[in-house]
Amino acid sequence: MVKDDCIFCKIGAGEIPVQAVYEDEYCIAFPDMEPLMPVHVLIIPKDHYSDVADDVPEELLGHLFKVVQKVSDITGIHEGGFRLLLNTGDDASQSVRHLHIHMLGGHKMPRPNDQDWSFEANKDN
């Protein structure tokens, strides 16, 4: 299924061009427009699922994580390591309602517990 008003569906359908890092019949990986790290790639399925909790078939989820392995090799971040991030819903600040995996790497990152992740510190954000 594809949603007409979804920017990631349009990218997956080839209606909006991107510099694909990887592409196959099920998904496409491309650089994030606002990178947070030297390597910041989004991996999206071509079919529309609003998030990882949207009854996504197991086969597709498995495929997306196999693509993570491929993209880590293509981008050269496999050796140094990388972080995966999946935002789901408003409380997680999901900005595009289409399942996507953020793949971040290319530089040392702080551990999440090295940052102030407390509710009290972030309740007004």
Phi and psi restraints in degrees (value plus and minus 20) as a CYANA .aco file:
   2 VAL   PHI    -148.9  -108.9
   2 VAL   PSI     117.0   157.0
   3 LYS   PHI    -119.7   -79.7
   3 LYS   PSI     110.9   150.9
   4 ASP   PHI     -81.9   -41.9
   4 ASP   PSI     -51.1   -11.1
   5 ASP   PHI    -117.8   -77.8
   5 ASP   PSI      -5.9    34.1
   6 CYS   PHI    -123.0   -83.0
   6 CYS   PSI     100.8   140.8
   7 ILE   PHI     -82.9   -42.9
   7 ILE   PSI     -56.6   -16.6
   8 PHE   PHI     -92.1   -52.1
   8 PHE   PSI     -52.0   -12.0
   9 CYS   PHI     -83.5   -43.5
   9 CYS   PSI     -59.7   -19.7
  10 LYS   PHI     -86.9   -46.9
  10 LYS   PSI     -57.4   -17.4
  11 ILE   PHI     -85.8   -45.8
  11 ILE   PSI     -66.2   -26.2
  12 GLY   PHI     -80.8   -40.8
  12 GLY   PSI     -52.3   -12.3
  13 ALA   PHI    -105.1   -65.1
  13 ALA   PSI     -24.1    15.9
  14 GLY   PHI      62.9   102.9
  14 GLY   PSI     -12.5    27.5
  15 GLU   PHI     -95.2   -55.2
  15 GLU   PSI     -48.3    -8.3
  16 ILE   PHI    -137.9   -97.9
  16 ILE   PSI      96.7   136.7
  17 PRO   PHI     -94.2   -54.2
  17 PRO   PSI     122.7   162.7
  18 VAL   PHI    -157.3  -117.3
  18 VAL   PSI     142.5   182.5
  19 GLN   PHI    -105.6   -65.6
  19 GLN   PSI      73.7   113.7
  20 ALA   PHI     -87.4   -47.4
  20 ALA   PSI     111.4   151.4
  21 VAL   PHI    -103.0   -63.0
  21 VAL   PSI     -54.4   -14.4
  22 TYR   PHI    -175.7  -135.7
  22 TYR   PSI     126.3   166.3
  23 GLU   PHI    -174.3  -134.3
  23 GLU   PSI     122.2   162.2
  24 ASP   PHI    -164.5  -124.5
  24 ASP   PSI    -189.3  -149.3
  25 GLU   PHI     -89.5   -49.5
  25 GLU   PSI     -37.2     2.8
  26 TYR   PHI    -125.1   -85.1
  26 TYR   PSI     -46.0    -6.0
  27 CYS   PHI    -173.4  -133.4
  27 CYS   PSI     150.4   190.4
  28 ILE   PHI    -162.0  -122.0
  28 ILE   PSI     123.8   163.8
  29 ALA   PHI    -141.2  -101.2
  29 ALA   PSI     115.1   155.1
  30 PHE   PHI    -172.4  -132.4
  30 PHE   PSI     137.3   177.3
  31 PRO   PHI     -85.0   -45.0
  31 PRO   PSI     121.3   161.3
  32 ASP   PHI     -88.2   -48.2
  32 ASP   PSI     122.0   162.0
  33 MET   PHI     -89.9   -49.9
  33 MET   PSI     -43.8    -3.8
  34 GLU   PHI    -146.4  -106.4
  34 GLU   PSI      53.5    93.5
  35 PRO   PHI     -84.5   -44.5
  35 PRO   PSI     120.9   160.9
  36 LEU   PHI    -119.5   -79.5
  36 LEU   PSI     -32.5     7.5
  37 MET   PHI    -160.9  -120.9
  37 MET   PSI     146.5   186.5
  38 PRO   PHI     -74.0   -34.0
  38 PRO   PSI     -57.1   -17.1
  39 VAL   PHI    -135.4   -95.4
  39 VAL   PSI      99.1   139.1
  40 HIS   PHI    -162.1  -122.1
  40 HIS   PSI      78.8   118.8
  41 VAL   PHI    -132.5   -92.5
  41 VAL   PSI     120.1   160.1
  42 LEU   PHI    -122.0   -82.0
  42 LEU   PSI     115.0   155.0
  43 ILE   PHI    -135.7   -95.7
  43 ILE   PSI     100.1   140.1
  44 ILE   PHI    -147.4  -107.4
  44 ILE   PSI     124.3   164.3
  45 PRO   PHI     -95.4   -55.4
  45 PRO   PSI     131.4   171.4
  46 LYS   PHI     -95.4   -55.4
  46 LYS   PSI     -47.9    -7.9
  47 ASP   PHI    -102.0   -62.0
  47 ASP   PSI     131.8   171.8
  48 HIS   PHI    -106.2   -66.2
  48 HIS   PSI     104.7   144.7
  49 TYR   PHI    -155.1  -115.1
  49 TYR   PSI     112.6   152.6
  50 SER   PHI     -86.9   -46.9
  50 SER   PSI     -51.7   -11.7
  51 ASP   PHI    -186.5  -146.5
  51 ASP   PSI    -198.1  -158.1
  52 VAL   PHI     -87.5   -47.5
  52 VAL   PSI     -38.2     1.8
  53 ALA   PHI    -116.0   -76.0
  53 ALA   PSI      -7.2    32.8
  54 ASP   PHI    -115.0   -75.0
  54 ASP   PSI      28.0    68.0
  55 ASP   PHI      32.2    72.2
  55 ASP   PSI      24.9    64.9
  56 VAL   PHI     -93.7   -53.7
  56 VAL   PSI     111.1   151.1
  57 PRO   PHI     -78.9   -38.9
  57 PRO   PSI     120.6   160.6
  58 GLU   PHI     -75.3   -35.3
  58 GLU   PSI     -59.1   -19.1
  59 GLU   PHI     -81.7   -41.7
  59 GLU   PSI     -59.9   -19.9
  60 LEU   PHI     -89.2   -49.2
  60 LEU   PSI     -63.0   -23.0
  61 LEU   PHI     -79.7   -39.7
  61 LEU   PSI     -64.4   -24.4
  62 GLY   PHI     -80.9   -40.9
  62 GLY   PSI     -61.3   -21.3
  63 HIS   PHI     -83.5   -43.5
  63 HIS   PSI     -63.9   -23.9
  64 LEU   PHI     -78.6   -38.6
  64 LEU   PSI     -59.0   -19.0
  65 PHE   PHI     -96.4   -56.4
  65 PHE   PSI     -45.2    -5.2
  66 LYS   PHI     -88.4   -48.4
  66 LYS   PSI     -55.9   -15.9
  67 VAL   PHI     -85.8   -45.8
  67 VAL   PSI     -54.4   -14.4
  68 VAL   PHI     -74.4   -34.4
  68 VAL   PSI     -65.4   -25.4
  69 GLN   PHI     -80.1   -40.1
  69 GLN   PSI     -65.0   -25.0
  70 LYS   PHI     -84.2   -44.2
  70 LYS   PSI     -65.0   -25.0
  71 VAL   PHI     -86.2   -46.2
  71 VAL   PSI     -54.9   -14.9
  72 SER   PHI     -83.6   -43.6
  72 SER   PSI     -55.7   -15.7
  73 ASP   PHI     -92.4   -52.4
  73 ASP   PSI     -64.5   -24.5
  74 ILE   PHI     -80.8   -40.8
  74 ILE   PSI     -62.4   -22.4
  75 THR   PHI    -105.4   -65.4
  75 THR   PSI     -30.9     9.1
  76 GLY   PHI      60.5   100.5
  76 GLY   PSI      -5.1    34.9
  77 ILE   PHI    -116.5   -76.5
  77 ILE   PSI     -18.9    21.1
  78 HIS   PHI     -78.5   -38.5
  78 HIS   PSI     -66.5   -26.5
  79 GLU   PHI     -83.6   -43.6
  79 GLU   PSI     -69.1   -29.1
  80 GLY   PHI     -98.0   -58.0
  80 GLY   PSI     -43.0    -3.0
  81 GLY   PHI      85.5   125.5
  81 GLY   PSI     144.7   184.7
  82 PHE   PHI    -175.9  -135.9
  82 PHE   PSI     147.2   187.2
  83 ARG   PHI    -140.7  -100.7
  83 ARG   PSI     120.5   160.5
  84 LEU   PHI    -128.9   -88.9
  84 LEU   PSI     121.5   161.5
  85 LEU   PHI    -158.4  -118.4
  85 LEU   PSI     108.6   148.6
  86 LEU   PHI    -145.2  -105.2
  86 LEU   PSI      91.8   131.8
  87 ASN   PHI    -109.4   -69.4
  87 ASN   PSI     117.6   157.6
  88 THR   PHI    -154.4  -114.4
  88 THR   PSI      84.1   124.1
  89 GLY   PHI      71.6   111.6
  89 GLY   PSI     155.5   195.5
  90 ASP   PHI     -80.7   -40.7
  90 ASP   PSI     -64.4   -24.4
  91 ASP   PHI     -84.6   -44.6
  91 ASP   PSI     -40.7    -0.7
  92 ALA   PHI    -118.4   -78.4
  92 ALA   PSI     -14.4    25.6
  93 SER   PHI      42.8    82.8
  93 SER   PSI      19.2    59.2
  94 GLN   PHI     -90.2   -50.2
  94 GLN   PSI      97.2   137.2
  95 SER   PHI    -112.0   -72.0
  95 SER   PSI     -49.6    -9.6
  96 VAL   PHI    -138.6   -98.6
  96 VAL   PSI     100.9   140.9
  97 ARG   PHI    -100.7   -60.7
  97 ARG   PSI      40.3    80.3
  98 HIS   PHI    -166.5  -126.5
  98 HIS   PSI     106.4   146.4
  99 LEU   PHI     -66.9   -26.9
  99 LEU   PSI     107.6   147.6
 100 HIS   PHI    -173.3  -133.3
 100 HIS   PSI     126.0   166.0
 101 ILE   PHI    -126.5   -86.5
 101 ILE   PSI     105.6   145.6
 102 HIS   PHI    -106.6   -66.6
 102 HIS   PSI     109.2   149.2
 103 MET   PHI    -137.5   -97.5
 103 MET   PSI      93.4   133.4
 104 LEU   PHI    -137.3   -97.3
 104 LEU   PSI     114.7   154.7
 105 GLY   PHI    -191.6  -151.6
 105 GLY   PSI    -189.3  -149.3
 106 GLY   PHI      73.2   113.2
 106 GLY   PSI     -19.6    20.4
 107 HIS   PHI    -184.3  -144.3
 107 HIS   PSI     133.9   173.9
 108 LYS   PHI     -85.2   -45.2
 108 LYS   PSI     115.3   155.3
 109 MET   PHI    -135.4   -95.4
 109 MET   PSI     130.5   170.5
 110 PRO   PHI     -91.0   -51.0
 110 PRO   PSI     131.7   171.7
 111 ARG   PHI     -91.9   -51.9
 111 ARG   PSI     126.5   166.5
 112 PRO   PHI     -74.3   -34.3
 112 PRO   PSI     -54.8   -14.8
 113 ASN   PHI     -99.2   -59.2
 113 ASN   PSI     -21.4    18.6
 114 ASP   PHI    -106.6   -66.6
 114 ASP   PSI     -27.7    12.3
 115 GLN   PHI    -127.6   -87.6
 115 GLN   PSI     147.5   187.5
 116 ASP   PHI    -106.6   -66.6
 116 ASP   PSI      75.0   115.0
 117 TRP   PHI    -121.0   -81.0
 117 TRP   PSI      -7.8    32.2
 118 SER   PHI     -91.1   -51.1
 118 SER   PSI     127.9   167.9
 119 PHE   PHI     -79.4   -39.4
 119 PHE   PSI     -64.6   -24.6
 120 GLU   PHI     -79.1   -39.1
 120 GLU   PSI     -60.0   -20.0
 121 ALA   PHI     -92.0   -52.0
 121 ALA   PSI     -45.1    -5.1
 122 ASN   PHI    -134.0   -94.0
 122 ASN   PSI     -14.2    25.8
 123 LYS   PHI     -84.9   -44.9
 123 LYS   PSI     -42.6    -2.6
 124 ASP   PHI    -115.0   -75.0
 124 ASP   PSI     -21.2    18.8
